Amino acid sequence: MTVAKRFRWEAAHRLADHPSLCRNLHGHSYTCWIELDGTPGPSEMLIDFQEVKRVVSPLIDAWDHCTYVNRDDTALREALATLGVKHYVLDGRSTTEALADYVARYLCTHGFAMLQDHGVTAVQVRVQETETCYAITRATVADYADTPAPDLEQALVETEAVAG
């Protein structure tokens, strides 16, 4: 059985070393589908969607209206800090593929016990960046038993915009 939960957020990013327009700072209306595979238990329900939302929402809240920035993109990090703009520092590029992998890792680590308790064996994450472009990644839950969870507080830089 496969069940799915959808999430949405707005964010900006750039791919500084990209040879085309993606090197410019720009934004997207992201949509993410999280699919969970497993066998429903006696309740005939694989998992309560509210449990998935409880685990994933802190990440989506951190990402909503942020600017993704590669840790190595010093110029953008400094500009965002100067402007007082909310941003999320990633260890790599903010490609759709990387974001899908990040969501899968986040869910499988922060929600490992919950997923195991409900018999969820695999997760598929689809992150859609535009109307026509998306990336899909798949993860086996058991593979994340000893994986450290991403730390939102280390990556999220919340700054208060100056009222003008």
Sequence and secondary structure as in RCSB ss.txt:
>XXXX:A:sequence
MTVAKRFRWEAAHRLADHPSLCRNLHGHSYTCWIELDGTPGPSEMLIDFQEVKRVVSPLIDAWDHCTYVNRDDTA
LREALATLGVKHYVLDGRSTTEALADYVARYLCTHGFAMLQDHGVTAVQVRVQETETCYAITRATVADYADTPAP
DLEQALVETEAVAG
>XXXX:A:secstr
 EEEEEEEEEEEE  TT SSGGGS EEEEEEEEEEEEE   TTS S  HHHHHHHHHHHHHHHTTEEEEETT HH
HHHHHHHHT  EEEESS   HHHHHHHHHHHHHHHTHHHHHHTTEEEEEEEEE SSS EEEEEEEGGGGTT    
 HHHHEE       
